Amino acid sequence: MSSLTYGHSAILVDYPAAMGARNLAEERAQGRRPYFVHIDAPQIWGWRKESTTNRLLQVRIHDYNVRPVNEFGEEQIEEMRVIYPGRYDLYTLGQELVEFTATGGYSLDEIPLVPIYSNRRGVLVSQPPLLDIANLNITHYQRQADLIHALHIAAMPTLVLEGWDDTTGSATMGVNYAIAMQPGNKAYYVQADATSFDAQMAELQSLEGQMSTLGVTKLFGQKFVAESAEAKRIDQAQSNSVLSIISQELESALNQAFAFAAQYVGIEPPEITIDRDFDYYRLIGQDVSVLAQLNQMGKISDSMLLEILRRGEVLPDNINIEDEVEAAGRSAIEVAEPAETSEEPDSSEESPES
């Protein structure tokens, strides 16, 4: 969400310092683990990089720290953390003075900051992918404010006294009052034309329609009505491309972040895979019928059918596919087995009466 909002965000991979440990065994006994710190794009105030490899040489991260004051109070401190390969410096930002607070080192020879882009323009430079929708939201807010103000002004009609010759220059209005006028004079109300309000309402509806179809359509709801496959493909083309880019960036960033964490502890990093198949939305009846026929023909397995139905929002997300396949198999076996019949006497033996 932060990458969608600002265009990119970042993960800072940190590791607790070994306090009092004399060897590797004592360090492992302390149970230290690497952890991820989420960094928003506005927190990154500056950076330096190599011109050829784009390797980060310095990153300045702005943050706030809260420390206790007296018995019950607390104080918010504005800080700047300047990170270099292998070390960092900490500064306290005052109103007029920047104070050097602390310095320290870490065991990596590069800056463990991993950016996650949604619309990259360069190293730690991006453009919010939903910027057009944000501008439409501002326009919609302005038009709505104009409409509310106009309705507020025009809610009460204006009284017009034609031929009014009262020397006082004012008239008292109310439900218990009447106006005495000379013959031939008129009194009537003037109100705003309703067509102007209809035009403003139509403009608001047009802006809402543009916002609902622009950008990442997944963030604005799904269509639960039957539509052709071509219509689905057209509606999902842009959203799939944006979401695919974001998922690829997230997958790459997580793998790089876990690689930094693995370097801290000296183990092999895991491999992170994010599903990028965004074609399975809410399935309609026609889709379910076709899938059921393919399953009966043996073209797809039961587990694949249940997985597609789960992704298509027909089955709940917390369903266990393996348990359901096993339960369905047991039910099929019970139906196929012949029912036990009650024992009948052997017809070959003669009864005592015979």
C-alpha positions as CSV (number, residue, x, y, z in Angstrom):
1,M,0.0,0.0,0.0
2,S,2.9,2.4,0.7
3,S,4.4,1.7,-2.7
4,L,1.0,2.3,-4.4
5,T,0.6,5.6,-2.4
6,Y,4.1,7.1,-3.0
7,G,5.4,5.1,-5.9
8,H,7.9,3.1,-3.8
9,S,8.8,2.2,-0.3
10,A,11.7,0.3,1.2
11,I,12.7,-2.4,3.7
12,L,15.7,-1.8,6.0
13,V,17.1,-5.1,7.2
14,D,18.6,-4.7,10.7
15,Y,20.1,-7.0,13.2
16,P,20.4,-6.6,17.0
17,A,23.8,-6.1,18.4
18,A,25.5,-8.8,20.4
19,M,25.5,-7.5,23.9
20,G,28.2,-9.1,26.0
21,A,28.7,-12.2,23.7
22,R,32.3,-13.4,23.6
23,N,32.0,-16.0,20.8
24,L,29.5,-17.2,18.2
25,A,27.9,-19.8,20.5
26,E,27.0,-17.1,23.0
27,E,25.7,-14.9,20.2
28,R,23.4,-17.7,19.1
29,A,22.3,-18.5,22.6
30,Q,21.0,-14.9,22.9
31,G,18.4,-15.7,20.2
32,R,19.1,-12.7,18.0
33,R,17.2,-12.6,14.7
34,P,17.3,-10.1,11.8
35,Y,14.2,-8.0,11.4
36,F,12.7,-5.8,8.7
37,V,11.9,-2.1,9.2
38,H,9.4,-0.5,6.9
39,I,10.5,2.8,5.4
40,D,8.1,5.1,3.6
41,A,9.4,7.1,0.6
42,P,9.0,10.5,2.4
43,Q,11.4,9.2,5.1
44,I,14.3,8.9,2.7
45,W,15.6,12.4,2.6
46,G,18.7,11.8,0.4
47,W,21.1,9.2,-1.0
48,R,24.3,8.8,-2.9
49,K,25.1,6.1,-5.4
50,E,27.8,4.9,-7.8
51,S,27.3,6.2,-11.3
52,T,28.2,2.9,-13.0
53,T,26.6,0.2,-10.8
54,N,23.9,2.2,-9.0
55,R,25.2,0.8,-5.7
56,L,24.1,2.8,-2.7
57,L,27.0,4.6,-1.0
58,Q,24.9,6.6,1.5
59,V,21.2,6.8,2.6
60,R,19.7,9.4,4.9
61,I,16.6,8.2,6.7
62,H,14.5,10.6,8.7
63,D,12.6,9.3,11.7
64,Y,11.1,10.3,15.1
65,N,12.1,8.7,18.4
66,V,10.1,9.1,21.7
67,R,12.0,9.1,25.0
68,P,10.6,9.4,28.5
69,V,10.7,12.7,30.4
70,N,10.3,13.0,34.2
71,E,7.9,10.5,35.7
72,F,5.0,10.4,33.3
73,G,5.9,12.6,30.3
74,E,7.6,11.8,27.0
75,E,9.4,13.8,24.4
76,Q,9.5,13.4,20.6
77,I,13.0,13.6,19.1
78,E,13.6,14.2,15.4
79,E,16.5,12.1,14.2
80,M,18.4,11.5,11.0
81,R,20.1,8.1,10.5
82,V,22.9,8.3,7.9
83,I,23.8,4.8,6.7
84,Y,27.1,3.9,4.9
85,P,28.3,0.4,3.9
86,G,29.4,-1.2,7.2
87,R,28.5,1.7,9.5
88,Y,25.9,4.3,10.4
89,D,25.8,7.8,12.0
90,L,22.9,9.1,14.1
91,Y,22.0,12.9,14.3
92,T,19.5,14.7,16.4
93,L,17.7,17.5,14.5
94,G,17.0,20.6,16.5
95,Q,15.3,23.8,15.5
96,E,18.6,25.5,14.8
97,L,21.3,22.9,15.5
98,V,22.1,19.5,14.2
99,E,23.8,17.4,16.9
100,F,25.9,14.3,16.3
101,T,24.5,11.6,18.6
102,A,26.1,8.3,18.0
103,T,27.8,6.0,15.5
104,G,28.1,2.3,15.0
105,G,28.9,-0.5,12.6
106,Y,27.3,-3.6,11.3
107,S,28.7,-6.8,9.6
108,L,27.6,-6.1,6.0
109,D,29.8,-4.3,3.4
110,E,26.7,-2.8,1.7
111,I,23.6,-0.8,2.7
112,P,20.8,-3.3,3.6
113,L,18.1,-1.1,2.1
114,V,15.8,-2.8,-0.4
115,P,13.3,-0.6,-2.3
116,I,9.9,-1.9,-3.5
117,Y,8.7,0.0,-6.6
118,S,5.3,0.3,-8.1
119,N,6.2,2.8,-10.8
120,R,10.0,3.2,-11.0
121,R,11.7,6.1,-12.6
122,G,15.2,5.6,-11.2
123,V,17.1,4.6,-8.1
124,L,14.8,5.6,-5.2
125,V,12.9,7.7,-7.7
126,S,9.3,6.9,-8.7
127,Q,5.9,8.3,-9.6
128,P,2.7,7.2,-7.8
129,P,0.7,4.9,-10.2
130,L,-2.6,6.3,-8.8
131,L,-1.7,9.9,-9.3
132,D,-4.3,10.4,-12.0
133,I,-7.0,9.0,-9.7
134,A,-5.8,11.3,-6.9
135,N,-6.2,14.3,-9.2
136,L,-9.7,13.1,-10.1
137,N,-10.5,12.8,-6.4
138,I,-9.4,16.4,-5.9
139,T,-11.6,17.6,-8.8
140,H,-14.5,15.6,-7.5
141,Y,-14.1,17.2,-4.0
142,Q,-14.0,20.6,-5.6
143,R,-17.2,20.0,-7.6
144,Q,-19.0,18.5,-4.7
145,A,-18.0,21.5,-2.5
146,D,-19.4,23.9,-5.2
147,L,-22.6,21.9,-5.3
148,I,-23.1,21.9,-1.5
149,H,-22.3,25.7,-1.4
150,A,-24.8,26.4,-4.2
151,L,-27.5,24.3,-2.5
152,H,-26.8,26.2,0.7
153,I,-27.2,29.6,-0.9
154,A,-30.2,28.6,-3.1
155,A,-32.1,26.6,-0.5
156,M,-34.3,29.5,0.4
157,P,-36.0,31.5,-2.4
158,T,-35.7,35.3,-2.4
159,L,-38.9,37.4,-1.9
160,V,-39.5,40.1,-4.5
161,L,-41.9,42.9,-3.8
162,E,-42.8,44.6,-7.0
163,G,-44.0,48.2,-6.6
164,W,-43.2,48.3,-2.9
165,D,-43.4,51.9,-1.6
166,D,-43.0,51.5,2.1
167,T,-41.1,54.4,3.5
168,T,-39.4,52.2,6.2
169,G,-37.4,50.3,3.6
170,S,-37.9,47.0,5.3
171,A,-40.6,44.3,5.6
172,T,-41.1,41.8,8.4
173,M,-41.5,38.3,7.2
174,G,-42.9,35.2,9.0
175,V,-45.8,32.7,9.1
176,N,-47.9,35.1,11.2
177,Y,-47.4,38.2,9.0
178,A,-49.1,39.5,5.9
179,I,-48.0,42.2,3.4
180,A,-50.4,45.0,2.6
181,M,-49.9,46.3,-0.9
182,Q,-51.5,48.7,-3.3
183,P,-53.6,47.4,-6.2
184,G,-51.4,46.4,-9.1
185,N,-48.3,45.6,-7.1
186,K,-47.0,42.0,-6.9
187,A,-45.1,39.8,-4.4
188,Y,-43.5,36.6,-5.4
189,Y,-40.4,34.4,-4.7
190,V,-37.5,33.9,-7.0
191,Q,-35.5,30.7,-6.8
192,A,-32.6,29.1,-8.7
193,D,-33.1,27.1,-11.8
194,A,-32.9,23.3,-11.0
195,T,-31.2,22.5,-14.3
196,S,-27.9,24.0,-13.0
197,F,-27.9,21.6,-10.1
198,D,-28.6,18.7,-12.4
199,A,-25.6,19.7,-14.5
200,Q,-23.3,19.7,-11.5
201,M,-24.7,16.3,-10.4
202,A,-24.1,14.9,-13.8
203,E,-20.5,16.2,-13.7
204,L,-20.0,14.5,-10.3
205,Q,-21.3,11.2,-11.7
206,S,-19.0,11.5,-14.7
207,L,-16.0,12.0,-12.4
208,E,-17.1,9.0,-10.4
209,G,-17.3,6.9,-13.5
210,Q,-13.8,7.9,-14.6
211,M,-12.4,7.1,-11.1
212,S,-14.0,3.6,-11.2
213,T,-12.5,2.7,-14.5
214,L,-9.0,4.3,-14.2
215,G,-5.9,2.8,-12.7
216,V,-5.9,-0.4,-10.6
217,T,-9.5,-1.5,-10.9
218,K,-9.1,-4.1,-8.2
219,L,-8.9,-1.4,-5.6
220,F,-12.3,-0.1,-6.5
221,G,-14.4,-3.3,-6.5
222,Q,-15.2,-6.2,-8.8
223,K,-17.9,-6.8,-11.2
224,F,-20.2,-9.6,-10.0
225,V,-22.4,-9.8,-13.2
226,A,-22.0,-12.0,-16.3
227,E,-19.8,-10.5,-19.0
228,S,-18.0,-11.9,-22.0
229,A,-14.4,-13.1,-21.8
230,E,-13.3,-10.3,-24.1
231,A,-14.9,-7.7,-21.8
232,K,-13.1,-9.3,-18.8
233,R,-9.8,-9.2,-20.7
234,I,-10.2,-5.5,-21.6
235,D,-11.2,-4.5,-18.0
236,Q,-8.3,-6.5,-16.5
237,A,-5.5,-5.6,-18.9
238,Q,-4.3,-2.5,-17.1
239,S,-4.9,-3.8,-13.6
240,N,-3.1,-7.0,-14.3
241,S,-0.1,-5.2,-15.8
242,V,0.1,-2.9,-12.7
243,L,-0.4,-5.6,-10.2
244,S,2.0,-7.9,-12.0
245,I,4.7,-5.2,-11.8
246,I,4.1,-4.7,-8.2
247,S,4.1,-8.4,-7.4
248,Q,7.4,-8.9,-9.3
249,E,9.0,-6.0,-7.5
250,L,7.7,-7.3,-4.1
251,E,9.0,-10.8,-4.8
252,S,12.4,-9.5,-5.9
253,A,12.6,-7.2,-2.8
254,L,11.7,-9.9,-0.4
255,N,14.3,-12.3,-1.8
256,Q,16.9,-9.5,-1.6
257,A,15.8,-8.7,2.0
258,F,16.0,-12.3,3.1
259,A,19.4,-12.6,1.4
260,F,20.6,-9.7,3.6
261,A,19.1,-11.4,6.7
262,A,20.8,-14.6,5.8
263,Q,24.2,-12.9,5.5
264,Y,23.7,-11.6,9.1
265,V,23.2,-15.1,10.5
266,G,25.4,-17.0,8.0
267,I,22.7,-19.4,6.6
268,E,21.2,-20.0,3.2
269,P,18.3,-17.6,2.3
270,P,14.9,-19.0,1.4
271,E,13.3,-18.5,-2.0
272,I,10.2,-16.3,-1.9
273,T,7.6,-16.8,-4.7
274,I,4.4,-14.6,-5.0
275,D,1.5,-15.8,-7.1
276,R,1.0,-13.4,-10.1
277,D,-2.0,-15.1,-11.6
278,F,-4.7,-12.4,-11.4
279,D,-7.1,-14.0,-14.0
280,Y,-9.2,-15.9,-11.4
281,Y,-11.8,-13.4,-10.2
282,R,-15.3,-14.4,-9.0
283,L,-16.3,-17.2,-11.3
284,I,-19.8,-17.2,-12.9
285,G,-22.1,-20.2,-13.5
286,Q,-20.8,-20.8,-17.0
287,D,-17.2,-21.1,-15.8
288,V,-18.1,-23.5,-13.0
289,S,-20.0,-25.7,-15.5
290,V,-17.1,-25.9,-17.9
291,L,-14.7,-26.7,-15.1
292,A,-17.0,-29.4,-13.8
293,Q,-17.1,-31.0,-17.3
294,L,-13.4,-30.9,-17.6
295,N,-13.1,-32.7,-14.2
296,Q,-15.6,-35.4,-15.2
297,M,-13.7,-36.0,-18.5
298,G,-10.5,-36.4,-16.5
299,K,-8.8,-33.4,-18.0
300,I,-8.2,-31.7,-14.6
301,S,-7.9,-33.3,-11.2
302,D,-10.1,-32.8,-8.2
303,S,-7.5,-30.8,-6.4
304,M,-7.0,-28.5,-9.3
305,L,-10.8,-28.0,-9.6
306,L,-11.1,-27.1,-5.9
307,E,-8.1,-24.8,-6.2
308,I,-9.6,-22.9,-9.1
309,L,-12.9,-22.6,-7.3
310,R,-11.1,-21.3,-4.2
311,R,-9.3,-18.7,-6.2
312,G,-12.5,-17.8,-8.1
313,E,-14.1,-16.9,-4.7
314,V,-16.6,-19.8,-5.0
315,L,-15.1,-21.7,-2.1
316,P,-13.8,-20.0,1.1
317,D,-10.1,-19.0,1.2
318,N,-9.4,-21.1,4.4
319,I,-10.4,-24.4,2.8
320,N,-7.9,-27.2,2.9
321,I,-7.7,-28.7,-0.6
322,E,-6.0,-31.9,0.5
323,D,-8.5,-32.6,3.2
324,E,-11.4,-31.9,0.9
325,V,-10.0,-34.3,-1.8
326,E,-9.5,-37.0,0.8
327,A,-13.0,-36.6,2.2
328,A,-14.5,-36.6,-1.3
329,G,-12.7,-39.8,-2.1
330,R,-14.0,-41.5,1.1
331,S,-17.5,-40.4,0.2
332,A,-17.2,-41.9,-3.3
333,I,-16.0,-45.2,-1.9
334,E,-18.9,-45.4,0.5
335,V,-21.4,-44.7,-2.3
336,A,-19.8,-47.4,-4.5
337,E,-19.9,-50.1,-1.9
338,P,-23.1,-52.2,-1.9
339,A,-25.3,-51.8,1.1
340,E,-25.3,-54.7,3.6
341,T,-28.5,-56.7,3.4
342,S,-30.2,-58.6,6.3
343,E,-29.7,-62.4,6.6
344,E,-32.5,-64.6,5.2
345,P,-33.0,-68.3,6.0
346,D,-31.7,-70.8,3.5
347,S,-34.5,-71.8,1.2
348,S,-33.0,-75.3,0.7
349,E,-33.8,-76.3,4.3
350,E,-37.3,-77.6,5.0
351,S,-39.4,-75.9,7.6
352,P,-40.7,-78.0,10.5
353,E,-44.2,-77.6,9.2
354,S,-43.5,-79.3,5.9
